[in-house]
Amino acid sequence: MPINIPRTLPAFQTLSGENVFVMCEELAQKQDIRPLEVAIVNLMPTKIETETQLLRLLSNTPIQVNVTLIKTATHISKNTALEHMETFYTTFNKIKNRKFDALVITGAPVEKLPFEEVTYWEELCSIMEWSKTNVFSTMYICWGAQAGLYYHYRINKQNLETKLSGIYSQVVVKKHQNHPLLKGFSDYFYVPQSRYTEIISEDVDKNENLDVLATSRTSGRWKTKKSGDHIIADKTGRQFFITGHAEYDTDTLAKEYERDKDKNLEPNIPHNYFDKNTPKNAITNTWRGHASLMYSNWLNFCVYQKTPFDINRIEPLVI
């Protein structure tokens, strides 16, 4: 929560420059409080598992959050009961006239397809366009991040020779270490990755509207196996593109590994995941703390403290 100190106190300017959230008395007296309206476009096949993972992270703050789950109308889920989808999910057409403080667009198992060949691509484009006027802050995850970067910035994904799967060390980019999303982060941290495609770092660097906040493109003194850029943000602080799966449970990659084996895909053992690189051995969760911190930072510092109290006054995002 913010600290309330006089604007004339020397510490006010110092802490403000470090992106520590300080509030002057005048603003504190005017501040109103209301629940955040958060929408989740769940594109993952394991709907219940994914929604549980995300809701666990979104609930880890003192902020009250109202959640709306959104499904695609142009694609019917084959892995989740129709009753569940009809009971708990709505479609974009039913909420497109509403405003939301935050939006999450998940990954999807369609990475090998060109974006335009995904059955619900046009519908997703409509949602991403709508988000620019009706959502204050959007977080894109894995394939969702690649889709967002392609739609908004024309940065295309590239195929990998083999699936990237495992736990990869990420380094906080020093010049962005005081970014609100990274508040409290260690200099390096771990994140699950699970994808067949990647975003080329040089393509991100060429776009003056984007900043890389955390990456493993340079391994530094930790000699990590590289997985590319992990957290990319637009300069407005209202769009975040997360290439990994910080929300994953301890055993999610193990389930994916067994599923891929059952499909005779001959997957590699997930990197840095099983003890002694042996699938029957234990798994140590090394990413839970930073996952929780990232989502709580996002809701608190990037959404709650910046979104207008009157949600209808959200201003359009100019890209």
Summary of the structure (lengths in Angstrom):
residues: 319
radius of gyration: 19.7
end to end distance: 30.1
largest distance: 66.0
contacts: 965
relative contact order: 0.15
helix: 35%
strand: 25%
